[in-house]
Structures are given as C-alpha cells and as structure tokens.
Amino acid sequence: AGHSITVGKTDFRDVARGQIMATSGGFLKLIADGDGKKLLGVQIIGDGSTELVHIGQLAISSGMTVDQLAVTNFNFPTLAETYRLAALEIIDQRSRANDEKRPADELVTEPAMS
C-alpha cells in the first residue's frame, strides 16, 4: 500500500536570488511524511540545483524535521531560501489539515465588527 506524503514547493522566482538571476523556471520540492513533520526527500530542478541538493542531503541524513528546516537561517540572497519557504508551505498545509479536523466551535475566529 502507498504512504501518505505532504509536499511543499517553492519556485526559484519566489526568492530574491531567483529574481536577480531573472530565472524563468526552477523549483524546489520538499517531501515529508503524511503528518508533515519528517523530511523524506528533496527534488530540485533548475539552474543551481547541484549547489542546493547537498543541503537536503544533510537535512535528511541528520534527521532534521520540517519545523527545524523552517527556522533555519539561510544566506540572503540565495536560492537556498527556497528550503525555508517550502518547509513553511508544509507547515501551513499541516495547520489547515488540523483546523479541518477540529470541531467548528473550537476554531478561533475574529469577533464580528458592529
């Protein structure tokens, strides 16, 4: 049987370095377990991918979680920032999934304006 996964993707053009390079393509994907916590894999396509993949190799081999990757400081402006953004996307998906599981009366909502 298949396993549940969560994927976070960031295009190179979403970070300053990608804009400086005037890149028209390229992206980084993080693959995490279904809970969006354990990092399982990294896929990188585009210019500079060979200089980014080692970060993912280190993160996986050292057992970094998605949350740890999201709070890691990356040099600015570099394409390595895509790791943080992809991790934040997974965390956002995890948060939305948790909200969907909670009863509506437990969700925090903004008070109505009168």
Residue pairs with C-beta under 8 A, 6 or more apart in sequence:
3 33
3 34
4 33
4 34
5 31
5 32
5 33
5 34
5 40
6 31
6 32
6 33
6 34
6 35
6 36
6 90
6 93
6 94
7 29
7 30
7 31
7 32
7 90
8 29
8 30
8 32
8 66
8 85
8 86
8 87
8 88
8 89
8 90
8 93
9 27
9 28
9 29
9 30
9 86
9 89
10 27
10 28
10 82
10 85
10 86
10 89
11 18
11 26
11 27
11 82
12 18
12 21
12 23
12 25
12 26
12 27
12 28
12 46
12 47
12 48
12 79
12 82
13 19
13 23
13 24
13 26
14 82
14 85
15 77
15 78
15 79
15 81
15 82
15 85
16 76
16 77
16 81
17 77
17 78
17 79
17 81
18 26
18 79
18 82
20 77
21 47
21 48
23 46
23 47
25 45
25 46
26 44
26 45
26 46
26 47
26 48
26 49
26 79
27 44
27 45
27 46
27 82
28 42
28 43
28 44
28 52
28 79
28 82
28 83
28 86
29 42
29 43
29 44
29 86
30 39
30 41
30 42
30 56
30 66
30 69
30 83
30 86
30 87
30 90
31 39
31 40
31 41
31 42
31 43
32 38
32 39
32 40
32 66
32 90
33 40
35 94
36 66
36 90
36 91
36 93
36 94
36 97
37 65
37 66
37 67
37 94
38 65
38 66
39 56
39 59
39 60
39 64
39 65
39 66
39 69
40 60
41 56
41 60
42 53
42 56
42 57
42 59
42 60
44 52
44 53
44 56
48 79
51 79
52 79
52 80
52 82
52 83
55 80
55 83
56 83
58 64
59 68
59 69
59 83
66 87
66 90
66 91
67 87
67 91
69 83
69 84
69 87
70 84
70 87
70 88
70 91
72 83
72 84
74 80
74 81
74 83
74 84
99 107
